[in-house]
Amino acid sequence: MSTPDSQTEKIRCLLKDFPTAMLITHGTRGRLHARPMAVAKMEDDCGLWFITGNHTSTAREVSCRKQSHVVFQNDHSAYLSMSGSATLVRDPARVKELWKESFRVWFPAGQDDPDLVLISFRPARAEYWDITGFNKIAYLWEAARAYVSGKTPRVKEGEQHGIVSL
């Protein structure tokens, strides 16, 4: 059986393979609003940092309602969904620390742009599906067995799937 620490480590390992996430916030009229965001940094506690413009709908939505969700997908082999809270952080020094030159595509004025603001995402709960490495072999075996038997495949909790409180 997996321990909470090993499950948090599992989330950390999965996060390393995701350079981009879908950040989901609460938009106007109660609608959810999702958009792809480059991950600027992942913290040891699985917290995430993103960079956006202060005058974007993303920044407005985060400032109005902190409850957010982040979703990751890596081809057809790994999926991660995290719910938590997002806050805006205005810290030009931290922007410079997290800046990647690839961000210039979206922020042509660069890291010194006074409109830049950080989003700090603090996850409270994560759910993952991992069929990478040995898990892929196990999944393919279970899928074949399920196909032949007419039953759904068994998923190894804590290895192929898990829910983690962070």
C-alpha positions, 0 to 999 in steps of 0.5 A, spaced: 500 500 500 502 506 498 504 511 503 501 519 503 509 521 502 510 516 496 503 518 493 506 526 493 512 523 490 508 520 485 505 527 483 512 530 483 514 525 478 508 526 474 509 534 474 516 534 471 513 531 465 508 536 464 511 543 461 504 546 460 497 545 463 490 547 462 488 552 468 481 552 469 478 558 473 471 561 474 469 566 469 463 570 468 456 568 469 459 562 473 462 559 467 468 555 467 474 558 463 480 554 461 486 556 458 493 553 456 499 556 461 506 554 461 508 552 467 514 557 470 516 553 476 514 547 480 515 547 488 517 541 492 510 541 495 507 541 488 505 548 488 505 551 481 507 558 478 505 561 472 506 568 469 500 572 466 498 579 464 495 583 470 490 586 465 488 579 462 481 575 464 486 570 467 488 575 472 481 578 473 478 571 474 483 569 479 483 575 483 475 574 484 475 567 485 481 563 488 478 556 487 482 553 481 483 547 477 489 545 473 489 539 468 495 536 465 495 530 459 501 527 456 499 524 450 495 517 452 500 515 458 499 520 464 494 524 466 493 529 472 488 533 475 489 538 481 484 542 485 486 548 489 487 555 490 490 561 485 493 567 488 496 573 484 503 575 486 506 582 484 513 581 485 518 583 479 524 580 482 520 573 482 518 574 475 525 575 473 527 569 477 522 564 473 522 568 466 524 563 460 525 566 454 520 562 451 515 566 454 517 572 450 512 570 445 506 572 449 510 577 453 514 581 447 516 586 452 520 581 456 521 580 463 521 587 465 514 588 463 510 592 468 504 588 466 507 581 468 504 578 474 505 571 477 499 566 479 501 562 485 497 555 485 497 551 491 494 544 490 489 541 495 488 535 492 490 531 486 488 525 482 492 521 477 492 516 472 499 513 470 500 508 464 508 510 463 513 505 464 511 498 467 504 501 468 503 501 461 505 494 460 500 492 466 495 496 463 495 493 456 495 486 459 489 488 463 486 491 457 487 485 453 484 481 459 478 485 459 477 485 452 477 477 452 473 476 458 468 482 457 469 485 464 473 492 465 480 492 466 483 492 473 487 498 475 492 498 481 490 503 486 496 507 488 500 505 482 496 507 475 491 511 479 491 515 485 487 521 489 492 525 493 491 530 499 496 535 498 
